[in-house]
Amino acid sequence: MQSVVIAALIALVFFFNQASAKNLVRVGGYEFPPYIELEHGLAKGLTVELIRQLNQLQQEYVFELILTTPIRRHQDYQQGLFDAIFFEDIAWGWGQRDIAIDNSPAFAKDDEVFIALRSNASSQQWFDDLSGKTIAGILGYHYQLTNYETDPDILADTYRMTLVSNHQASVELVLKERTDSAIVTRSFLYQFLHAYPEKAAQLLISERVDQSYQHQLLIHPEHPLAIDTLYHWVQQLLQQEPLSKEFQRYKLELMPAQPSK
């Protein structure tokens, strides 16, 4: 009996040593549907699924999600709270702040478009000139319309922008006629209208695009996991289910894979 207990203890110690030997990759993420959605305090979405798939694909690294916010993510990264961030763009404040971080080639494309009530906006020409119109946006997000300004006071005073915490709130402000328009991602609109098809007749979606952005993977340059390796793994997963199906569902355009450097 004693030998059995000793063998079990040795196996347990070996298990924990193996687990601790794995390199941890803390992936920062903020509410940004369909990439990250928070429901009753739990995160779901494409980033969560990608993390799960990466952990299944290989055994050397363990990926885990660390929640942050759009406005706090740069500071949290610089303070060492996370190592990497997915579905991000180096142009979203990282390069401007001269933050040391490696970025992959783009692997997916999404757009930000405007919405308005059809009862107020009768045609696409309504979106041509948004001066004088109120607009809902997300706190901490960068918009081409506002020259990528993120200061809430400037956005409110100069661009008549109301800032909320998520796209759902932006859409609801339009539906309740509390703002004239809102900027939302095309991928979120597909998700929203799939859940609430009866709202489609009420909303006019602009052909005008505020900005198209190409999602990248970002990771600390001193992390043991090289950005080229991470990019290769993600490209491998994007060719398989369930990620390929999820990308099709949200009409996300996959970018051609780039060769390793």
Order of alpha helices (4+ residues) and beta strands (2+ residues): alpha-beta-beta-beta-alpha-beta-alpha-beta-beta-beta-beta-alpha-beta-alpha-beta-alpha-beta-alpha-alpha-beta
